[in-house]
Amino acid sequence: MIEYVLFDLDGTLTDSAPGILNSIEYALNKKNLKYSSREELRRFLGPPLTESFMEYFNLSFEESYDTVMCFREYFSEKGIFENEVYDGIKDLLENTEKKFALATAKPEHFAKRILEHFDLIKHFDVVCGSPPEEKDCPKSEIIERALKELGVCDKTKAVMVGDRKYDAKGAHDAGLKAVGVLYGYGSKQELKEAKFDFIAKDVNELKHILNSI
């Protein structure tokens, strides 16, 4: 039976899209970078921001990093709380007898503030995120660090829960099985192509999966 559950944050525990999109718009406008619609920016939900700004706006690493700093100007004050916990998540955390860790690509200090704001941090034994300097940090490294801090010796007793292909790849690279959630930001096709070991259509199904594997 699974004893340890590692969760992604955005699109898995909370619907953070409004704050992230508002922060991206703020950064793009400040840097005079043009985009066609707000809907177009949804592709930023999930991947590391530095990588996404480089890919979608043909920026150098230094230019992308500067844009991320603009993103954080808005996010750290407003965007971080333009966010809400998905229905059923608090019940899942309160009534599932597992040890929980957070493994997110979001900078760790932001992740902790969000968990504290929504009174979720009390459910987590470990919180692991990216370093504040926003260097590219593979999801597998964050997961490995979370496993180490949890004291996990047998990886068959742990599972990663997330909503994007990066979560599945990170989990598999770290030697874990992965559960994908369809209520987040990844499509059903993306989750299938990423070879998640289990896929939950909603939080109730996620709870059932975690209690049965």
Secondary structure, DSSP 8 states (H G I E B T S, - for coil): ---EEEE-SBTTTEE-HHHHHHHHHHHHHHTT---S-TGGGGGGSSS-HHHHHHHHH---HHHHHHHHHHHHHHHTTTGGGS-EE-TTHHHHHHH--SEEEEEEEEEHHHHHHHHHHTT-GGGEEEEEEE-TT-----HHHHHHHHHHHHT---GGGEEEEESSHHHHHHHHHTT-EEEEETTSSS-HHHHHHTT-SEEESSHHHHHHHHHH-
